[in-house]
């Protein structure tokens, strides 16, 4: 996904987007293993950043 000239990486398990590919892969691995999201990883998502009004960049 490309958003405002930024490439975003999507976790195929939960659908959250991340600016960092490695974090998206960590999210995918966690979601697969635990059938749910990690709050520590989720807080790094683009969606969470938008909801809190804090841009990640």
LOVO-546520 format. One record per residue: x, z, y of N, C-alpha, C, O in turn; residue number from 0. Coordinates in Angstrom, 3 decimals. Each point is the difference from the previous one (the first is absolute). Example, Ala and Ser with C-alpha at 12.3 -4.5 7.8 and 13.67 -1.06 7.14 Angstrom:
@n_px = 13.190	n_pz = 7.800	n_py = -5.690	ca_px = -0.890	ca_pz = 0.000	ca_py = 1.190	c_px = 0.900	c_pz = 0.000	c_py = 1.200	o_px = 1.036	o_pz = 0.665	o_py = -0.019	nr = 0 .
@n_px = -1.386	n_pz = -1.385	n_py = 1.069	ca_px = 0.820	ca_pz = 0.060	ca_py = 1.190	c_px = -0.770	c_pz = 0.730	c_py = 1.090	o_px = 0.509	o_pz = 0.169	o_py = 1.108	nr = 1 .
REM end
This chain:
@n_px = 0.854	n_pz = 0.000	n_py = -1.175	ca_px = -0.854	ca_pz = 0.000	ca_py = 1.175	c_px = 0.897	c_pz = 0.000	c_py = 1.235	o_px = 1.015	o_pz = 0.695	o_py = 0.032	nr = 0 .
@n_px = -1.383	n_pz = -1.461	n_py = 0.966	ca_px = 0.720	ca_pz = -0.018	ca_py = 1.265	c_px = -0.956	c_pz = 0.460	c_py = 1.086	o_px = -1.109	o_pz = -0.517	o_py = 0.134	nr = 1 .
@n_px = 1.560	n_pz = 1.503	n_py = 0.645	ca_px = -0.860	ca_pz = 0.578	ca_py = 1.032	c_px = 0.820	c_pz = 0.164	c_py = 1.266	o_px = 0.989	o_pz = 0.733	o_py = 0.014	nr = 2 .
@n_px = -1.391	n_pz = -1.403	n_py = 1.034	ca_px = 0.693	ca_pz = 0.086	ca_py = 1.291	c_px = 1.496	c_pz = -0.229	c_py = -0.162	o_px = 0.816	o_pz = 0.792	o_py = 0.473	nr = 3 .
@n_px = -0.471	n_pz = -1.869	n_py = -1.138	ca_px = 1.396	ca_pz = -0.388	ca_py = -0.227	c_px = 0.773	c_pz = 0.980	c_py = -0.867	o_px = 1.231	o_pz = 0.001	o_py = 0.030	nr = 4 .
@n_px = -1.923	n_pz = 0.837	n_py = -0.803	ca_px = 0.653	ca_pz = 0.923	ca_py = -0.928	c_px = -0.457	c_pz = -0.341	c_py = -1.411	o_px = -1.174	o_pz = -0.286	o_py = -0.235	nr = 5 .
@n_px = 2.103	n_pz = 0.320	n_py = -0.685	ca_px = -0.350	ca_pz = -0.171	ca_py = -1.402	c_px = -0.376	c_pz = 1.369	c_py = -0.534	o_px = 0.723	o_pz = 0.976	o_py = 0.198	nr = 6 .
@n_px = -1.862	n_pz = -0.912	n_py = -0.876	ca_px = -0.451	ca_pz = 1.246	ca_py = -0.608	c_px = -0.054	c_pz = -0.178	c_py = -1.506	o_px = -0.324	o_pz = -1.077	o_py = -0.500	nr = 7 .
@n_px = 0.640	n_pz = 2.125	n_py = -0.203	ca_px = -0.001	ca_pz = -0.011	ca_py = -1.458	c_px = -1.157	c_pz = 0.854	c_py = -0.483	o_px = -0.201	o_pz = 1.115	o_py = 0.480	nr = 8 .
@n_px = -0.562	n_pz = -1.641	n_py = -1.433	ca_px = -1.220	ca_pz = 0.651	ca_py = -0.488	c_px = 0.220	c_pz = 0.603	c_py = -1.371	o_px = 0.588	o_pz = -0.628	o_py = -0.881	nr = 9 .
@n_px = -1.058	n_pz = 1.835	n_py = 0.710	ca_px = -0.010	ca_pz = 0.614	ca_py = -1.328	c_px = -1.145	c_pz = -0.641	c_py = -0.785	o_px = -1.154	o_pz = 0.092	o_py = 0.418	nr = 10 .
@n_px = 1.449	n_pz = -0.731	n_py = -1.534	ca_px = -1.075	ca_pz = -0.656	ca_py = -0.763	c_px = -0.952	c_pz = 0.976	c_py = -0.680	o_px = -1.087	o_pz = -0.391	o_py = -0.425	nr = 11 .
@n_px = 1.477	n_pz = 1.638	n_py = 0.318	ca_px = -0.847	ca_pz = 1.010	ca_py = -0.637	c_px = -1.069	c_pz = 0.550	c_py = 0.942	o_px = -1.175	o_pz = 0.060	o_py = -0.363	nr = 12 .
@n_px = 1.575	n_pz = 0.341	n_py = 1.567	ca_px = -0.957	ca_pz = 0.635	ca_py = 0.916	c_px = -0.335	c_pz = -0.865	c_py = 1.221	o_px = -0.988	o_pz = 0.256	o_py = 0.689	nr = 13 .
@n_px = 1.805	n_pz = -1.273	n_py = -0.422	ca_px = -0.284	ca_pz = -0.920	ca_py = 1.095	c_px = 0.566	c_pz = 0.403	c_py = 1.355	o_px = -0.209	o_pz = -0.712	o_py = 0.982	nr = 14 .
@n_px = 0.920	n_pz = 1.831	n_py = -0.902	ca_px = 0.592	ca_pz = 0.393	ca_py = 1.277	c_px = 1.185	c_pz = -0.909	c_py = 0.332	o_px = 0.641	o_pz = -0.559	o_py = -0.889	nr = 15 .
@n_px = -0.367	n_pz = 0.424	n_py = 2.183	ca_px = 1.069	ca_pz = -0.877	ca_py = 0.477	c_px = 1.138	c_pz = 0.811	c_py = 0.607	o_px = -0.214	o_pz = 1.048	o_py = 0.610	nr = 16 .
@n_px = 1.431	n_pz = -1.561	n_py = -0.794	ca_px = 1.201	ca_pz = 0.670	ca_py = 0.490	c_px = 0.924	c_pz = -1.017	c_py = 0.652	o_px = 0.027	o_pz = -1.169	o_py = -0.387	nr = 17 .
@n_px = 0.731	n_pz = 1.625	n_py = 1.383	ca_px = 0.977	ca_pz = -0.863	ca_py = 0.645	c_px = 1.252	c_pz = -0.142	c_py = -0.850	o_px = 0.742	o_pz = -0.969	o_py = 0.157	nr = 18 .
@n_px = -0.492	n_pz = 1.914	n_py = -1.052	ca_px = 1.184	ca_pz = 0.020	ca_py = -0.845	c_px = -0.382	c_pz = -0.333	c_py = -1.443	o_px = -0.871	o_pz = 0.648	o_py = -0.581	nr = 19 .
@n_px = 1.517	n_pz = -1.649	n_py = 0.013	ca_px = -0.317	ca_pz = -0.446	ca_py = -1.355	c_px = 0.268	c_pz = 1.097	c_py = -1.031	o_px = -0.762	o_pz = 0.151	o_py = -0.955	nr = 20 .
@n_px = 1.834	n_pz = 0.610	n_py = 1.140	ca_px = 0.336	ca_pz = 1.064	ca_py = -0.943	c_px = -1.071	c_pz = 1.087	c_py = -0.025	o_px = -0.315	o_pz = 0.534	o_py = -1.063	nr = 21 .
@n_px = -0.235	n_pz = -0.209	n_py = 2.205	ca_px = -1.063	ca_pz = 1.012	ca_py = 0.045	c_px = -1.245	c_pz = -0.525	c_py = -0.708	o_px = -0.673	o_pz = 0.751	o_py = -0.706	nr = 22 .
@n_px = 0.364	n_pz = -2.023	n_py = 0.886	ca_px = -1.144	ca_pz = -0.597	ca_py = -0.703	c_px = 0.211	c_pz = 0.065	c_py = -1.515	o_px = -0.945	o_pz = 0.244	o_py = -0.749	nr = 23 .
@n_px = 2.168	n_pz = -0.461	n_py = 0.305	ca_px = 0.305	ca_pz = 0.081	ca_py = -1.433	c_px = -0.105	c_pz = 1.442	c_py = -0.496	o_px = -0.460	o_pz = 0.240	o_py = -1.116	nr = 24 .
@n_px = 0.884	n_pz = 0.719	n_py = 1.939	ca_px = -0.139	ca_pz = 1.411	ca_py = -0.357	c_px = -1.473	c_pz = 0.373	c_py = -0.121	o_px = -0.402	o_pz = 0.723	o_py = -0.911	nr = 25 .
@n_px = -0.390	n_pz = -1.230	n_py = 1.844	ca_px = -1.438	ca_pz = 0.256	ca_py = -0.022	c_px = -0.608	c_pz = -0.556	c_py = -1.288	o_px = -0.771	o_pz = 0.682	o_py = -0.675	nr = 26 .
@n_px = 1.118	n_pz = -1.905	n_py = 0.347	ca_px = -0.522	ca_pz = -0.627	ca_py = -1.218	c_px = 0.368	c_pz = 0.818	c_py = -1.237	o_px = -0.853	o_pz = 0.246	o_py = -0.853	nr = 27 .
@n_px = 2.107	n_pz = 0.173	n_py = 0.748	ca_px = 0.449	ca_pz = 0.773	ca_py = -1.159	c_px = -0.751	c_pz = 1.328	c_py = -0.092	o_px = -0.423	o_pz = 0.409	o_py = -1.082	nr = 28 .
@n_px = 0.263	n_pz = 0.256	n_py = 2.220	ca_px = -0.710	ca_pz = 1.285	ca_py = 0.012	c_px = -1.467	c_pz = -0.199	c_py = -0.402	o_px = -0.531	o_pz = 0.734	o_py = -0.834	nr = 29 .
@n_px = -0.104	n_pz = -1.724	n_py = 1.433	ca_px = -1.411	ca_pz = -0.262	ca_py = -0.297	c_px = -0.208	c_pz = -0.287	c_py = -1.490	o_px = -0.954	o_pz = 0.490	o_py = -0.604	nr = 30 .
@n_px = 1.852	n_pz = -1.287	n_py = 0.017	ca_px = -0.122	ca_pz = -0.338	ca_py = -1.419	c_px = 0.161	c_pz = 1.245	c_py = -0.871	o_px = -0.759	o_pz = 0.209	o_py = -0.946	nr = 31 .
@n_px = 1.747	n_pz = 0.608	n_py = 1.274	ca_px = 0.294	ca_pz = 1.173	ca_py = -0.819	c_px = -1.067	c_pz = 1.082	c_py = 0.116	o_px = -0.342	o_pz = 0.640	o_py = -0.994	nr = 32 .
@n_px = -0.190	n_pz = -0.429	n_py = 2.206	ca_px = -0.903	ca_pz = 1.117	ca_py = 0.254	c_px = -1.463	c_pz = -0.399	c_py = 0.216	o_px = -0.853	o_pz = 0.866	o_py = 0.195	nr = 33 .
@n_px = 0.560	n_pz = -2.160	n_py = -0.228	ca_px = -1.351	ca_pz = -0.505	ca_py = 0.255	c_px = -0.552	c_pz = 0.539	c_py = 1.319	o_px = -1.185	o_pz = 0.318	o_py = 0.102	nr = 34 .
@n_px = 2.034	n_pz = -0.220	n_py = 0.883	ca_px = -0.385	ca_pz = 0.466	ca_py = 1.326	c_px = 1.177	c_pz = -0.119	c_py = 0.946	o_px = 1.115	o_pz = -0.311	o_py = -0.418	nr = 35 .
@n_px = -1.364	n_pz = 0.558	n_py = 1.677	ca_px = 1.025	ca_pz = -0.176	ca_py = 1.027	c_px = 0.757	c_pz = 1.293	c_py = 0.296	o_px = -0.539	o_pz = 1.100	o_py = -0.128	nr = 36 .
@n_px = 1.785	n_pz = -1.258	n_py = 0.521	ca_px = 0.828	ca_pz = 1.105	ca_py = 0.467	c_px = -0.226	c_pz = 0.158	c_py = 1.495	o_px = 0.109	o_pz = -0.969	o_py = 0.752	nr = 37 .
@n_px = -0.417	n_pz = 2.165	n_py = -0.322	ca_px = -0.213	ca_pz = 0.232	ca_py = 1.436	c_px = 1.273	c_pz = -0.257	c_py = 0.785	o_px = -0.064	o_pz = -0.460	o_py = 1.140	nr = 38 .
@n_px = 1.225	n_pz = 0.748	n_py = -1.726	ca_px = 1.270	ca_pz = -0.225	ca_py = 0.684	c_px = 0.252	c_pz = -1.483	c_py = 0.220	o_px = 0.510	o_pz = -0.394	o_py = 1.050	nr = 39 .
@n_px = -0.858	n_pz = -0.421	n_py = -2.016	ca_px = 0.183	ca_pz = -1.447	ca_py = 0.141	c_px = -1.098	c_pz = -0.586	c_py = 0.880	o_px = 0.273	o_pz = -0.842	o_py = 0.856	nr = 40 .
@n_px = -1.502	n_pz = 1.277	n_py = -1.060	ca_px = -1.141	ca_pz = -0.515	ca_py = 0.761	c_px = 0.177	c_pz = 0.179	c_py = 1.500	o_px = -0.418	o_pz = -0.854	o_py = 0.781	nr = 41 .
@n_px = 1.033	n_pz = 1.956	n_py = -0.374	ca_px = 0.167	ca_pz = 0.237	ca_py = 1.435	c_px = 0.922	c_pz = -1.025	c_py = 0.654	o_px = 0.046	o_pz = -0.089	o_py = 1.227	nr = 42 .
@n_px = 0.688	n_pz = -0.685	n_py = -2.024	ca_px = 0.879	ca_pz = -1.044	ca_py = 0.520	c_px = -0.684	c_pz = -1.360	c_py = 0.083	o_px = 0.600	o_pz = -0.971	o_py = 0.463	nr = 43 .
@n_px = -1.851	n_pz = 0.896	n_py = -0.909	ca_px = -0.718	ca_pz = -1.274	ca_py = -0.010	c_px = -0.399	c_pz = -0.444	c_py = 1.405	o_px = -0.133	o_pz = 0.815	o_py = 0.912	nr = 44 .
@n_px = -0.049	n_pz = -2.100	n_py = -0.763	ca_px = -0.435	ca_pz = -0.570	ca_py = 1.275	c_px = -1.400	c_pz = 0.498	c_py = 0.334	o_px = -0.292	o_pz = 0.294	o_py = 1.160	nr = 45 .
@n_px = -0.568	n_pz = -0.196	n_py = -2.155	ca_px = -1.366	ca_pz = 0.461	ca_py = 0.229	c_px = -0.018	c_pz = 1.434	c_py = 0.534	o_px = -0.761	o_pz = 0.313	o_py = 0.915	nr = 46 .
@n_px = 1.579	n_pz = 0.534	n_py = -1.473	ca_px = 0.068	ca_pz = 1.398	ca_py = 0.443	c_px = 0.551	c_pz = 0.074	c_py = 1.418	o_px = -0.465	o_pz = 0.788	o_py = 0.823	nr = 47 .
@n_px = 1.458	n_pz = -1.616	n_py = -0.557	ca_px = 0.594	ca_pz = -0.038	ca_py = 1.338	c_px = -1.027	c_pz = -0.409	c_py = 1.043	o_px = -0.050	o_pz = 0.582	o_py = 1.084	nr = 48 .
@n_px = -0.768	n_pz = -1.574	n_py = -1.401	ca_px = -1.045	ca_pz = -0.457	ca_py = 0.918	c_px = -1.070	c_pz = 1.077	c_py = 0.191	o_px = -0.476	o_pz = 0.214	o_py = 1.115	nr = 49 .
@n_px = 0.099	n_pz = 0.463	n_py = -2.202	ca_px = -1.046	ca_pz = 1.011	ca_py = 0.079	c_px = 0.421	c_pz = 1.185	c_py = 0.855	o_px = -0.823	o_pz = 0.606	o_py = 0.686	nr = 50 .
@n_px = 2.118	n_pz = -0.277	n_py = -0.732	ca_px = 0.477	ca_pz = 1.144	ca_py = 0.774	c_px = 0.388	c_pz = -0.389	c_py = 1.423	o_px = 0.278	o_pz = 0.862	o_py = 0.833	nr = 51 .
@n_px = -0.263	n_pz = -2.181	n_py = -0.559	ca_px = 0.353	ca_pz = -0.463	ca_py = 1.323	c_px = 1.489	c_pz = 0.011	c_py = 0.288	o_px = 0.423	o_pz = -0.154	o_py = 1.146	nr = 52 .
@n_px = 0.372	n_pz = 0.337	n_py = -2.198	ca_px = 1.453	ca_pz = 0.029	ca_py = 0.147	c_px = 0.619	c_pz = -1.247	c_py = -0.615	o_px = 0.114	o_pz = -0.075	o_py = -1.223	nr = 53 .
@n_px = 0.287	n_pz = -0.899	n_py = 2.020	ca_px = 0.650	ca_pz = -1.175	ca_py = -0.564	c_px = 1.318	c_pz = 0.391	c_py = -0.628	o_px = 0.719	o_pz = 0.850	o_py = 0.525	nr = 54 .
@n_px = -0.398	n_pz = -1.474	n_py = -1.658	ca_px = 1.217	ca_pz = 0.339	ca_py = -0.721	c_px = 1.246	c_pz = -0.510	c_py = 0.676	o_px = 1.069	o_pz = 0.572	o_py = -0.216	nr = 55 .
@n_px = -1.139	n_pz = -1.602	n_py = 1.013	ca_px = 1.209	ca_pz = -0.577	ca_py = 0.582	c_px = 0.337	c_pz = 0.650	c_py = 1.314	o_px = 0.992	o_pz = -0.364	o_py = 0.633	nr = 56 .
REM end
